[in-house]
Amino acid sequence: MIGYVTIGTNDLELATGFYDELLSILGARRVFEFERGVYYGKNAMEIGVLYPYDGRSATPGSCSMIALLAGGQSEVDRLHTNAVSLGAVSEGPPMLFDDQPLRFYGTYFKDLEGNQLCVYCLV
């Protein structure tokens, strides 16, 4: 069971501007802030956007991804459109994935620093 996930940033102000807007669509808000970063969630910490603890530059993790569960196909569409308008790089429009272990409607994109995200709903 996942308690929370974190991603690195080199520009906290830029990253939190992106995630403030994007995650609000899912009803998430800032739930904890400190000098190294911000955690978002609905009631508890779920996603953290942080400067690396060791002071090194943040880089996207190889094969790491955050998948955000949306409430339906229209919410997936809205999140994709919003992410791209905020500067995310789309890896294709939302579509039905029926060759996966679970059948879902989703989309993939990279945030402003190259972190991979998926937004999906089960169908």
MOPAC internal coordinates of N, CA, C and O (Angstrom, degrees):
PM7 1SCF
backbone

  N    0.0000 0     0.00 0     0.00 0    0    0    0
  C    1.4586 1     0.00 0     0.00 0    1    0    0
  C    1.5180 1   108.89 1     0.00 0    2    1    0
  O    1.2310 1   120.47 1   -48.28 1    3    2    1
  N    1.3059 1   116.70 1   131.72 1    3    2    1
  C    1.4591 1   121.50 1  -178.73 1    5    3    2
  C    1.5208 1   109.70 1   -88.41 1    6    5    3
  O    1.2310 1   121.01 1   -51.95 1    7    6    5
  N    1.3263 1   115.68 1   128.05 1    7    6    5
  C    1.4575 1   120.99 1   175.80 1    9    7    6
  C    1.5203 1   111.49 1   -85.93 1   10    9    7
  O    1.2310 1   120.94 1   132.08 1   11   10    9
  N    1.3408 1   115.82 1   -47.92 1   11   10    9
  C    1.4528 1   122.26 1   174.64 1   13   11   10
  C    1.5138 1   108.90 1  -164.12 1   14   13   11
  O    1.2310 1   120.60 1   -16.01 1   15   14   13
  N    1.3143 1   116.45 1   163.99 1   15   14   13
  C    1.4645 1   122.58 1   176.31 1   17   15   14
  C    1.5236 1   107.70 1  -126.26 1   18   17   15
  O    1.2310 1   120.74 1   -23.91 1   19   18   17
  N    1.3177 1   116.19 1   156.09 1   19   18   17
  C    1.4556 1   120.05 1   176.02 1   21   19   18
  C    1.5234 1   109.58 1  -129.67 1   22   21   19
  O    1.2310 1   121.31 1   -29.15 1   23   22   21
  N    1.3183 1   115.10 1   150.85 1   23   22   21
  C    1.4503 1   122.00 1   172.44 1   25   23   22
  C    1.5132 1   107.77 1  -130.07 1   26   25   23
  O    1.2310 1   121.23 1   -28.82 1   27   26   25
  N    1.3193 1   115.25 1   151.18 1   27   26   25
  C    1.4552 1   120.32 1  -178.49 1   29   27   26
  C    1.5111 1   112.36 1   -87.91 1   30   29   27
  O    1.2310 1   121.60 1   -24.55 1   31   30   29
  N    1.3194 1   114.54 1   155.45 1   31   30   29
  C    1.4613 1   121.15 1   175.16 1   33   31   30
  C    1.5196 1   109.15 1  -141.36 1   34   33   31
  O    1.2310 1   121.15 1   -26.67 1   35   34   33
  N    1.3048 1   115.41 1   153.33 1   35   34   33
  C    1.4632 1   122.43 1   172.01 1   37   35   34
  C    1.5244 1   110.95 1  -106.57 1   38   37   35
  O    1.2310 1   120.41 1   172.43 1   39   38   37
  N    1.3285 1   116.82 1    -7.57 1   39   38   37
  C    1.4632 1   122.53 1  -178.91 1   41   39   38
  C    1.5272 1   107.51 1  -143.31 1   42   41   39
  O    1.2310 1   120.87 1   -89.30 1   43   42   41
  N    1.3107 1   115.95 1    90.70 1   43   42   41
  C    1.4668 1   121.12 1  -174.45 1   45   43   42
  C    1.5254 1   112.01 1   -61.39 1   46   45   43
  O    1.2310 1   119.80 1   139.65 1   47   46   45
  N    1.3089 1   117.99 1   -40.35 1   47   46   45
  C    1.4620 1   120.27 1  -179.32 1   49   47   46
  C    1.5274 1   111.19 1   -63.14 1   50   49   47
  O    1.2310 1   120.32 1   134.37 1   51   50   49
  N    1.3139 1   116.98 1   -45.63 1   51   50   49
  C    1.4620 1   121.02 1   178.08 1   53   51   50
  C    1.5286 1   111.01 1   -63.47 1   54   53   51
  O    1.2310 1   120.52 1   133.63 1   55   54   53
  N    1.3264 1   116.62 1   -46.37 1   55   54   53
  C    1.4660 1   121.17 1  -178.35 1   57   55   54
  C    1.5258 1   111.87 1   -63.86 1   58   57   55
  O    1.2310 1   120.13 1   135.26 1   59   58   57
  N    1.3235 1   117.36 1   -44.74 1   59   58   57
  C    1.4657 1   118.70 1  -178.18 1   61   59   58
  C    1.5277 1   111.33 1   -70.08 1   62   61   59
  O    1.2310 1   119.52 1   149.94 1   63   62   61
  N    1.3132 1   118.52 1   -30.06 1   63   62   61
  C    1.4655 1   120.21 1   173.74 1   65   63   62
  C    1.5209 1   110.48 1   -61.27 1   66   65   63
  O    1.2310 1   120.89 1   136.75 1   67   66   65
  N    1.3298 1   115.90 1   -43.25 1   67   66   65
  C    1.4605 1   122.00 1   178.18 1   69   67   66
  C    1.5275 1   110.66 1   -64.38 1   70   69   67
  O    1.2310 1   119.90 1   128.06 1   71   70   69
  N    1.3255 1   117.80 1   -51.94 1   71   70   69
  C    1.4715 1   121.30 1  -175.78 1   73   71   70
  C    1.5296 1   112.76 1   -73.67 1   74   73   71
  O    1.2310 1   119.08 1   148.88 1   75   74   73
  N    1.3294 1   119.37 1   -31.12 1   75   74   73
  C    1.4724 1   120.53 1   173.90 1   77   75   74
  C    1.5229 1   109.70 1   -54.94 1   78   77   75
  O    1.2310 1   121.51 1   129.78 1   79   78   77
  N    1.3266 1   114.71 1   -50.22 1   79   78   77
  C    1.4675 1   120.72 1  -177.40 1   81   79   78
  C    1.5244 1   111.81 1   -68.92 1   82   81   79
  O    1.2310 1   120.36 1   131.35 1   83   82   81
  N    1.3198 1   116.93 1   -48.65 1   83   82   81
  C    1.4590 1   121.30 1  -174.58 1   85   83   82
  C    1.5309 1   111.99 1   -65.91 1   86   85   83
  O    1.2310 1   120.19 1   129.92 1   87   86   85
  N    1.3202 1   117.25 1   -50.08 1   87   86   85
  C    1.4696 1   120.33 1  -174.48 1   89   87   86
  C    1.5224 1   113.11 1   -73.42 1   90   89   87
  O    1.2310 1   120.16 1   160.73 1   91   90   89
  N    1.3400 1   117.30 1   -19.27 1   91   90   89
  C    1.4727 1   119.08 1   176.95 1   93   91   90
  C    1.5258 1   110.71 1   -63.38 1   94   93   91
  O    1.2310 1   119.88 1   152.17 1   95   94   93
  N    1.3273 1   117.84 1   -27.83 1   95   94   93
  C    1.4696 1   121.31 1   178.21 1   97   95   94
  C    1.5307 1   109.91 1   -62.14 1   98   97   95
  O    1.2310 1   120.32 1   147.49 1   99   98   97
  N    1.3323 1   117.00 1   -32.51 1   99   98   97
  C    1.4702 1   121.58 1   178.88 1  101   99   98
  C    1.5270 1   112.19 1   -88.55 1  102  101   99
  O    1.2310 1   120.41 1  -176.85 1  103  102  101
  N    1.3330 1   116.83 1     3.15 1  103  102  101
  C    1.4603 1   120.52 1   179.70 1  105  103  102
  C    1.5217 1   113.51 1    85.10 1  106  105  103
  O    1.2310 1   120.22 1  -170.03 1  107  106  105
  N    1.3311 1   117.18 1     9.97 1  107  106  105
  C    1.4710 1   120.56 1   178.88 1  109  107  106
  C    1.5201 1   109.95 1   -88.38 1  110  109  107
  O    1.2310 1   121.30 1   -24.73 1  111  110  109
  N    1.3071 1   115.11 1   155.27 1  111  110  109
  C    1.4682 1   121.78 1   179.00 1  113  111  110
  C    1.5214 1   107.94 1  -145.63 1  114  113  111
  O    1.2310 1   121.04 1    -8.14 1  115  114  113
  N    1.3109 1   115.61 1   171.86 1  115  114  113
  C    1.4658 1   120.09 1   175.32 1  117  115  114
  C    1.5335 1   108.50 1   -66.66 1  118  117  115
  O    1.2310 1   120.52 1   -54.02 1  119  118  117
  N    1.3243 1   116.61 1   125.98 1  119  118  117
  C    1.4617 1   119.77 1   179.69 1  121  119  118
  C    1.5316 1   112.07 1  -114.72 1  122  121  119
  O    1.2310 1   120.25 1   165.70 1  123  122  121
  N    1.3416 1   117.12 1   -14.30 1  123  122  121
  C    1.4589 1   120.91 1   179.60 1  125  123  122
  C    1.5176 1   108.44 1  -159.36 1  126  125  123
  O    1.2310 1   120.59 1   -51.14 1  127  126  125
  N    1.3362 1   116.47 1   128.86 1  127  126  125
  C    1.4638 1   121.18 1   178.60 1  129  127  126
  C    1.5171 1   109.39 1  -129.67 1  130  129  127
  O    1.2310 1   120.98 1   -38.21 1  131  130  129
  N    1.3232 1   115.73 1   141.79 1  131  130  129
  C    1.4531 1   121.17 1   173.40 1  133  131  130
  C    1.5192 1   108.23 1  -150.96 1  134  133  131
  O    1.2310 1   119.74 1    -1.07 1  135  134  133
  N    1.3365 1   118.10 1   178.93 1  135  134  133
  C    1.4656 1   120.54 1  -171.09 1  137  135  134
  C    1.5313 1   114.28 1   -59.79 1  138  137  135
  O    1.2310 1   119.10 1   154.14 1  139  138  137
  N    1.3137 1   119.33 1   -25.86 1  139  138  137
  C    1.4609 1   121.74 1  -178.92 1  141  139  138
  C    1.5180 1   113.91 1   -94.01 1  142  141  139
  O    1.2310 1   119.64 1   169.68 1  143  142  141
  N    1.3147 1   118.29 1   -10.32 1  143  142  141
  C    1.4521 1   116.88 1  -178.35 1  145  143  142
  C    1.5035 1   116.15 1   170.70 1  146  145  143
  O    1.2310 1   121.99 1    12.69 1  147  146  145
  N    1.3193 1   113.79 1  -167.31 1  147  146  145
  C    1.4634 1   123.24 1  -176.32 1  149  147  146
  C    1.5282 1   108.41 1  -136.38 1  150  149  147
  O    1.2310 1   120.82 1   -40.54 1  151  150  149
  N    1.3159 1   116.04 1   139.46 1  151  150  149
  C    1.4596 1   121.48 1   171.54 1  153  151  150
  C    1.5214 1   108.42 1  -110.33 1  154  153  151
  O    1.2310 1   121.12 1   -40.71 1  155  154  153
  N    1.3172 1   115.47 1   139.29 1  155  154  153
  C    1.4593 1   123.20 1   178.78 1  157  155  154
  C    1.5166 1   109.60 1  -114.05 1  158  157  155
  O    1.2310 1   120.74 1   -27.08 1  159  158  157
  N    1.3170 1   116.19 1   152.92 1  159  158  157
  C    1.4459 1   121.36 1   174.39 1  161  159  158
  C    1.5066 1   110.06 1   179.85 1  162  161  159
  O    1.2310 1   121.82 1     6.36 1  163  162  161
  N    1.3194 1   114.11 1  -173.64 1  163  162  161
  C    1.4625 1   119.56 1   176.15 1  165  163  162
  C    1.5210 1   109.34 1   -99.01 1  166  165  163
  O    1.2310 1   120.29 1   134.51 1  167  166  165
  N    1.3256 1   117.06 1   -45.49 1  167  166  165
  C    1.4560 1   121.18 1   177.52 1  169  167  166
  C    1.5206 1   112.08 1  -129.16 1  170  169  167
  O    1.2310 1   120.65 1   157.69 1  171  170  169
  N    1.3142 1   116.37 1   -22.31 1  171  170  169
  C    1.4581 1   122.05 1  -177.07 1  173  171  170
  C    1.5281 1   108.55 1  -140.99 1  174  173  171
  O    1.2310 1   120.71 1    -7.91 1  175  174  173
  N    1.3269 1   116.25 1   172.09 1  175  174  173
  C    1.4578 1   120.22 1   177.70 1  177  175  174
  C    1.5240 1   109.43 1   -63.83 1  178  177  175
  O    1.2310 1   120.36 1   -51.06 1  179  178  177
  N    1.3233 1   116.92 1   128.94 1  179  178  177
  C    1.4495 1   121.72 1   178.56 1  181  179  178
  C    1.5240 1   111.99 1  -126.89 1  182  181  179
  O    1.2310 1   120.18 1   136.85 1  183  182  181
  N    1.3423 1   117.27 1   -43.15 1  183  182  181
  C    1.4602 1   122.64 1   178.49 1  185  183  182
  C    1.5216 1   108.29 1  -132.53 1  186  185  183
  O    1.2310 1   120.97 1   -52.95 1  187  186  185
  N    1.3174 1   115.74 1   127.05 1  187  186  185
  C    1.4565 1   120.78 1   176.22 1  189  187  186
  C    1.5129 1   111.00 1  -109.98 1  190  189  187
  O    1.2310 1   120.28 1   -41.67 1  191  190  189
  N    1.3281 1   117.08 1   138.33 1  191  190  189
  C    1.4643 1   123.47 1   174.28 1  193  191  190
  C    1.5245 1   105.24 1  -116.35 1  194  193  191
  O    1.2310 1   120.66 1   -67.39 1  195  194  193
  N    1.3415 1   116.35 1   112.61 1  195  194  193
  C    1.4657 1   120.55 1  -167.76 1  197  195  194
  C    1.5128 1   113.76 1  -135.87 1  198  197  195
  O    1.2310 1   121.09 1   -27.98 1  199  198  197
  N    1.3314 1   115.52 1   152.02 1  199  198  197
  C    1.4501 1   120.46 1   164.55 1  201  199  198
  C    1.5295 1   106.49 1   -72.48 1  202  201  199
  O    1.2310 1   119.33 1   -37.48 1  203  202  201
  N    1.3237 1   118.88 1   142.52 1  203  202  201
  C    1.4638 1   120.49 1   178.36 1  205  203  202
  C    1.5315 1   111.62 1   -58.23 1  206  205  203
  O    1.2310 1   120.91 1   -40.39 1  207  206  205
  N    1.3157 1   115.87 1   139.61 1  207  206  205
  C    1.4576 1   122.51 1  -178.36 1  209  207  206
  C    1.5269 1   111.82 1   -60.71 1  210  209  207
  O    1.2310 1   120.43 1   143.63 1  211  210  209
  N    1.3433 1   116.79 1   -36.37 1  211  210  209
  C    1.4594 1   120.56 1  -175.57 1  213  211  210
  C    1.5232 1   113.66 1   -82.58 1  214  213  211
  O    1.2310 1   119.83 1  -179.08 1  215  214  213
  N    1.3398 1   117.92 1     0.92 1  215  214  213
  C    1.4509 1   121.36 1   177.51 1  217  215  214
  C    1.5250 1   114.50 1    81.81 1  218  217  215
  O    1.2310 1   120.02 1   177.26 1  219  218  217
  N    1.3172 1   117.57 1    -2.74 1  219  218  217
  C    1.4617 1   120.90 1   178.52 1  221  219  218
  C    1.5269 1   110.12 1   -77.33 1  222  221  219
  O    1.2310 1   120.76 1    -9.52 1  223  222  221
  N    1.3268 1   116.14 1   170.48 1  223  222  221
  C    1.4581 1   120.87 1   177.39 1  225  223  222
  C    1.5266 1   110.07 1   -69.54 1  226  225  223
  O    1.2310 1   121.12 1   -38.82 1  227  226  225
  N    1.3058 1   115.46 1   141.18 1  227  226  225
  C    1.4658 1   120.87 1   175.33 1  229  227  226
  C    1.5218 1   108.86 1   -77.52 1  230  229  227
  O    1.2310 1   120.85 1   -40.53 1  231  230  229
  N    1.3247 1   115.99 1   139.47 1  231  230  229
  C    1.4602 1   121.92 1   174.81 1  233  231  230
  C    1.5230 1   108.00 1  -135.47 1  234  233  231
  O    1.2310 1   119.94 1   -31.96 1  235  234  233
  N    1.3426 1   117.71 1   148.04 1  235  234  233
  C    1.4656 1   119.49 1   177.28 1  237  235  234
  C    1.5228 1   110.51 1   -62.66 1  238  237  235
  O    1.2310 1   120.36 1   -40.68 1  239  238  237
  N    1.3075 1   116.91 1   139.32 1  239  238  237
  C    1.4570 1   121.69 1   179.72 1  241  239  238
  C    1.5117 1   111.81 1   -73.56 1  242  241  239
  O    1.2310 1   120.90 1   -37.45 1  243  242  241
  N    1.3025 1   115.88 1   142.55 1  243  242  241
  C    1.4575 1   121.05 1   178.07 1  245  243  242
  C    1.5289 1   108.95 1   -68.88 1  246  245  243
  O    1.2310 1   120.65 1   -58.20 1  247  246  245
  N    1.3153 1   116.37 1   121.80 1  247  246  245
  C    1.4632 1   123.83 1   177.61 1  249  247  246
  C    1.5304 1   112.80 1    66.18 1  250  249  247
  O    1.2310 1   119.93 1  -162.40 1  251  250  249
  N    1.3278 1   117.74 1    17.60 1  251  250  249
  C    1.4606 1   119.12 1   175.51 1  253  251  250
  C    1.5202 1   108.52 1   -97.41 1  254  253  251
  O    1.2310 1   121.10 1   -30.60 1  255  254  253
  N    1.3255 1   115.51 1   149.40 1  255  254  253
  C    1.4520 1   120.74 1  -177.21 1  257  255  254
  C    1.5158 1   108.18 1  -158.70 1  258  257  255
  O    1.2310 1   121.03 1   -31.67 1  259  258  257
  N    1.3054 1   115.63 1   148.33 1  259  258  257
  C    1.4568 1   121.72 1   172.10 1  261  259  258
  C    1.5197 1   106.65 1  -108.46 1  262  261  259
  O    1.2310 1   120.22 1   -54.08 1  263  262  261
  N    1.3154 1   117.19 1   125.92 1  263  262  261
  C    1.4587 1   122.47 1   177.10 1  265  263  262
  C    1.5247 1   108.20 1  -106.44 1  266  265  263
  O    1.2310 1   120.87 1   -57.34 1  267  266  265
  N    1.3176 1   115.95 1   122.66 1  267  266  265
  C    1.4574 1   122.56 1  -179.13 1  269  267  266
  C    1.5255 1   108.95 1  -103.04 1  270  269  267
  O    1.2310 1   120.66 1   -56.11 1  271  270  269
  N    1.3179 1   116.34 1   123.89 1  271  270  269
  C    1.4588 1   121.86 1  -179.22 1  273  271  270
  C    1.5245 1   109.56 1   -83.90 1  274  273  271
  O    1.2310 1   120.99 1   -61.84 1  275  274  273
  N    1.3185 1   115.71 1   118.16 1  275  274  273
  C    1.4650 1   122.09 1   179.57 1  277  275  274
  C    1.5254 1   109.87 1   -94.89 1  278  277  275
  O    1.2310 1   121.21 1   -14.09 1  279  278  277
  N    1.3315 1   115.29 1   165.91 1  279  278  277
  C    1.4544 1   120.91 1  -177.97 1  281  279  278
  C    1.5144 1   114.60 1   -83.96 1  282  281  279
  O    1.2310 1   119.66 1   175.12 1  283  282  281
  N    1.2992 1   118.25 1    -4.88 1  283  282  281
  C    1.4608 1   121.25 1  -179.79 1  285  283  282
  C    1.5145 1   110.52 1   168.42 1  286  285  283
  O    1.2310 1   120.99 1    -2.99 1  287  286  285
  N    1.3250 1   115.72 1   177.01 1  287  286  285
  C    1.4571 1   120.39 1  -176.02 1  289  287  286
  C    1.5232 1   112.63 1   -62.96 1  290  289  287
  O    1.2310 1   119.97 1   141.82 1  291  290  289
  N    1.3172 1   117.67 1   -38.18 1  291  290  289
  C    1.4710 1   119.33 1  -179.69 1  293  291  290
  C    1.5248 1   110.78 1   -65.98 1  294  293  291
  O    1.2310 1   119.99 1   146.79 1  295  294  293
  N    1.3234 1   117.62 1   -33.21 1  295  294  293
  C    1.4645 1   120.38 1   177.31 1  297  295  294
  C    1.5292 1   110.74 1   -71.06 1  298  297  295
  O    1.2310 1   119.97 1   142.86 1  299  298  297
  N    1.3353 1   117.67 1   -37.14 1  299  298  297
  C    1.4670 1   121.32 1   174.16 1  301  299  298
  C    1.5240 1   109.02 1   -59.11 1  302  301  299
  O    1.2310 1   120.50 1   131.08 1  303  302  301
  N    1.3333 1   116.66 1   -48.92 1  303  302  301
  C    1.4646 1   121.55 1   179.76 1  305  303  302
  C    1.5288 1   110.95 1   -58.40 1  306  305  303
  O    1.2310 1   120.76 1   134.25 1  307  306  305
  N    1.3124 1   116.16 1   -45.75 1  307  306  305
  C    1.4669 1   121.17 1  -178.35 1  309  307  306
  C    1.5289 1   111.19 1   -63.54 1  310  309  307
  O    1.2310 1   120.27 1   136.93 1  311  310  309
  N    1.3246 1   117.08 1   -43.07 1  311  310  309
  C    1.4634 1   120.45 1   179.30 1  313  311  310
  C    1.5253 1   111.05 1   -64.42 1  314  313  311
  O    1.2310 1   120.10 1   138.06 1  315  314  313
  N    1.3254 1   117.41 1   -41.94 1  315  314  313
  C    1.4655 1   120.63 1   178.64 1  317  315  314
  C    1.5233 1   110.73 1   -62.02 1  318  317  315
  O    1.2310 1   120.39 1   130.77 1  319  318  317
  N    1.3092 1   116.86 1   -49.23 1  319  318  317
  C    1.4656 1   121.33 1   179.62 1  321  319  318
  C    1.5179 1   110.96 1   -59.28 1  322  321  319
  O    1.2310 1   120.77 1   135.60 1  323  322  321
  N    1.3239 1   116.12 1   -44.40 1  323  322  321
  C    1.4596 1   120.98 1  -179.14 1  325  323  322
  C    1.5201 1   110.65 1   -65.45 1  326  325  323
  O    1.2310 1   120.07 1   135.37 1  327  326  325
  N    1.3237 1   117.46 1   -44.63 1  327  326  325
  C    1.4658 1   121.01 1  -179.35 1  329  327  326
  C    1.5312 1   110.79 1   -59.24 1  330  329  327
  O    1.2310 1   120.43 1   133.97 1  331  330  329
  N    1.3214 1   116.79 1   -46.03 1  331  330  329
  C    1.4634 1   120.64 1  -179.71 1  333  331  330
  C    1.5265 1   110.56 1   -64.32 1  334  333  331
  O    1.2310 1   120.45 1   139.93 1  335  334  333
  N    1.3393 1   116.74 1   -40.07 1  335  334  333
  C    1.4689 1   119.72 1   179.30 1  337  335  334
  C    1.5285 1   111.44 1   -65.79 1  338  337  335
  O    1.2310 1   120.30 1   156.14 1  339  338  337
  N    1.3376 1   117.03 1   -23.86 1  339  338  337
  C    1.4594 1   121.61 1   178.00 1  341  339  338
  C    1.5275 1   112.36 1   -88.43 1  342  341  339
  O    1.2310 1   120.13 1   179.25 1  343  342  341
  N    1.3253 1   117.35 1    -0.75 1  343  342  341
  C    1.4571 1   121.05 1   176.76 1  345  343  342
  C    1.5070 1   116.14 1   109.29 1  346  345  343
  O    1.2310 1   119.69 1  -176.59 1  347  346  345
  N    1.3348 1   118.19 1     3.41 1  347  346  345
  C    1.4630 1   120.94 1   177.54 1  349  347  346
  C    1.5273 1   109.70 1   -67.97 1  350  349  347
  O    1.2310 1   120.94 1   -25.43 1  351  350  349
  N    1.3281 1   115.81 1   154.57 1  351  350  349
  C    1.4605 1   121.69 1   176.97 1  353  351  350
  C    1.5257 1   108.03 1   -99.63 1  354  353  351
  O    1.2310 1   120.73 1   -64.86 1  355  354  353
  N    1.3146 1   116.21 1   115.14 1  355  354  353
  C    1.4636 1   121.96 1  -179.19 1  357  355  354
  C    1.5184 1   109.97 1   -73.00 1  358  357  355
  O    1.2310 1   121.15 1   -37.69 1  359  358  357
  N    1.3051 1   115.40 1   142.31 1  359  358  357
  C    1.4563 1   121.02 1   173.25 1  361  359  358
  C    1.5253 1   109.83 1  -109.43 1  362  361  359
  O    1.2310 1   121.14 1  -153.47 1  363  362  361
  N    1.3059 1   115.42 1    26.53 1  363  362  361
  C    1.4541 1   122.50 1   178.16 1  365  363  362
  C    1.5133 1   110.95 1   127.63 1  366  365  363
  O    1.2310 1   120.60 1   -25.68 1  367  366  365
  N    1.3214 1   116.47 1   154.32 1  367  366  365
  C    1.4595 1   120.24 1  -179.75 1  369  367  366
  C    1.5270 1   110.98 1   -70.44 1  370  369  367
  O    1.2310 1   120.55 1   -18.44 1  371  370  369
  N    1.3309 1   116.55 1   161.56 1  371  370  369
  C    1.4631 1   119.23 1   175.07 1  373  371  370
  C    1.5230 1   110.77 1   -57.08 1  374  373  371
  O    1.2310 1   121.11 1   -38.28 1  375  374  373
  N    1.3209 1   115.49 1   141.72 1  375  374  373
  C    1.4679 1   120.10 1  -178.81 1  377  375  374
  C    1.5189 1   110.25 1  -157.68 1  378  377  375
  O    1.2310 1   121.44 1   -11.06 1  379  378  377
  N    1.3201 1   114.85 1   168.94 1  379  378  377
  C    1.4600 1   121.93 1   177.16 1  381  379  378
  C    1.5259 1   109.11 1   -82.60 1  382  381  379
  O    1.2310 1   120.73 1   -53.05 1  383  382  381
  N    1.3112 1   116.20 1   126.95 1  383  382  381
  C    1.4620 1   122.43 1   174.31 1  385  383  382
  C    1.5223 1   106.51 1  -108.97 1  386  385  383
  O    1.2310 1   120.74 1   -73.76 1  387  386  385
  N    1.3246 1   116.19 1   106.24 1  387  386  385
  C    1.4595 1   118.60 1  -178.32 1  389  387  386
  C    1.5237 1   112.20 1  -113.77 1  390  389  387
  O    1.2310 1   120.58 1  -169.89 1  391  390  389
  N    1.3282 1   116.50 1    10.11 1  391  390  389
  C    1.4607 1   120.51 1   176.87 1  393  391  390
  C    1.5288 1   111.61 1  -105.90 1  394  393  391
  O    1.2310 1   120.83 1  -167.62 1  395  394  393
  N    1.3126 1   116.01 1    12.38 1  395  394  393
  C    1.4595 1   122.24 1  -179.72 1  397  395  394
  C    1.5305 1   108.76 1   -94.64 1  398  397  395
  O    1.2310 1   120.59 1   -11.55 1  399  398  397
  N    1.3446 1   116.48 1   168.45 1  399  398  397
  C    1.4724 1   117.98 1   174.83 1  401  399  398
  C    1.5321 1   112.16 1   -56.64 1  402  401  399
  O    1.2310 1   120.95 1   144.20 1  403  402  401
  N    1.3495 1   115.79 1   -35.80 1  403  402  401
  C    1.4584 1   121.09 1   174.47 1  405  403  402
  C    1.5215 1   107.66 1  -116.54 1  406  405  403
  O    1.2310 1   120.70 1   -40.21 1  407  406  405
  N    1.3109 1   116.27 1   139.79 1  407  406  405
  C    1.4649 1   120.49 1   177.69 1  409  407  406
  C    1.5281 1   107.58 1   -79.59 1  410  409  407
  O    1.2310 1   120.73 1   -57.12 1  411  410  409
  N    1.3443 1   116.21 1   122.88 1  411  410  409
  C    1.4513 1   118.37 1  -179.64 1  413  411  410
  C    1.5131 1   112.30 1  -146.87 1  414  413  411
  O    1.2310 1   122.09 1   -20.04 1  415  414  413
  N    1.3328 1   113.60 1   159.96 1  415  414  413
  C    1.4592 1   122.79 1   175.05 1  417  415  414
  C    1.5133 1   105.18 1  -105.51 1  418  417  415
  O    1.2310 1   120.54 1   -53.71 1  419  418  417
  N    1.3331 1   116.57 1   126.29 1  419  418  417
  C    1.4497 1   117.80 1  -176.19 1  421  419  418
  C    1.5107 1   114.04 1  -162.79 1  422  421  419
  O    1.2310 1   122.08 1     1.44 1  423  422  421
  N    1.3081 1   113.62 1  -178.56 1  423  422  421
  C    1.4570 1   122.95 1   179.77 1  425  423  422
  C    1.5198 1   109.00 1  -151.81 1  426  425  423
  O    1.2310 1   121.38 1   -23.88 1  427  426  425
  N    1.3169 1   114.96 1   156.12 1  427  426  425
  C    1.4633 1   121.61 1   179.08 1  429  427  426
  C    1.5217 1   108.92 1  -124.72 1  430  429  427
  O    1.2310 1   120.84 1   -36.63 1  431  430  429
  N    1.3270 1   116.00 1   143.37 1  431  430  429
  C    1.4605 1   121.10 1   175.47 1  433  431  430
  C    1.5205 1   109.25 1  -156.74 1  434  433  431
  O    1.2310 1   121.51 1   -14.06 1  435  434  433
  N    1.3314 1   114.72 1   165.94 1  435  434  433
  C    1.4605 1   121.14 1   177.55 1  437  435  434
  C    1.5137 1   108.55 1  -112.46 1  438  437  435
  O    1.2310 1   121.29 1   -43.13 1  439  438  437
  N    1.3401 1   115.15 1   136.87 1  439  438  437
  C    1.4572 1   119.68 1   179.59 1  441  439  438
  C    1.5274 1   110.33 1   -72.00 1  442  441  439
  O    1.2310 1   120.10 1     9.55 1  443  442  441
  N    1.3119 1   117.42 1  -170.45 1  443  442  441
  C    1.4480 1   122.69 1  -173.81 1  445  443  442
  C    1.5218 1   113.90 1   -65.75 1  446  445  443
  O    1.2310 1   120.17 1   163.31 1  447  446  445
  N    1.3347 1   117.29 1   -16.69 1  447  446  445
  C    1.4633 1   120.81 1  -179.96 1  449  447  446
  C    1.5233 1   112.39 1  -116.80 1  450  449  447
  O    1.2310 1   120.50 1  -167.03 1  451  450  449
  N    1.3305 1   116.65 1    12.97 1  451  450  449
  C    1.4544 1   121.02 1   174.53 1  453  451  450
  C    1.5094 1   115.76 1    91.27 1  454  453  451
  O    1.2310 1   119.32 1  -174.14 1  455  454  453
  N    1.3230 1   118.90 1     5.86 1  455  454  453
  C    1.4615 1   121.23 1   176.63 1  457  455  454
  C    1.5237 1   109.55 1   -72.25 1  458  457  455
  O    1.2310 1   120.57 1   -46.64 1  459  458  457
  N    1.3182 1   116.52 1   133.36 1  459  458  457
  C    1.4666 1   122.95 1  -176.76 1  461  459  458
  C    1.5292 1   110.69 1   -81.37 1  462  461  459
  O    1.2310 1   120.48 1   -49.40 1  463  462  461
  N    1.3251 1   116.69 1   130.60 1  463  462  461
  C    1.4535 1   122.68 1   174.94 1  465  463  462
  C    1.5141 1   109.95 1  -128.85 1  466  465  463
  O    1.2310 1   121.18 1   -28.83 1  467  466  465
  N    1.3115 1   115.35 1   151.17 1  467  466  465
  C    1.4538 1   123.51 1   172.34 1  469  467  466
  C    1.5209 1   106.86 1  -126.57 1  470  469  467
  O    1.2310 1   120.27 1   -39.67 1  471  470  469
  N    1.3017 1   117.09 1   140.33 1  471  470  469
  C    1.4667 1   122.44 1   170.56 1  473  471  470
  C    1.5132 1   105.30 1  -121.35 1  474  473  471
  O    1.2310 1   120.52 1   -50.53 1  475  474  473
  N    1.3349 1   116.61 1   129.47 1  475  474  473
  C    1.4626 1   120.03 1  -174.51 1  477  475  474
  C    1.5147 1   111.47 1  -149.85 1  478  477  475
  O    1.2310 1   121.62 1   -15.43 1  479  478  477
  N    1.3237 1   114.50 1   164.57 1  479  478  477
  C    1.4594 1   122.32 1   168.27 1  481  479  478
  C    1.5298 1   106.88 1  -141.93 1  482  481  479
  O    1.2310 1   120.46 1   -31.31 1  483  482  481
  N    1.2863 1   116.73 1   148.69 1  483  482  481
  C    1.4640 1   121.19 1   177.65 1  485  483  482
  C    1.5209 1   108.96 1   -79.00 1  486  485  483
  O    1.2310 1   121.06 1   -38.16 1  487  486  485
  N    1.3254 1   115.57 1   141.84 1  487  486  485
  C    1.4722 1   120.10 1   179.66 1  489  487  486
  C    1.5127 1   109.91 1  -127.15 1  490  489  487
  O    1.2310 1   120.10 1   180.00 1  491  490  489

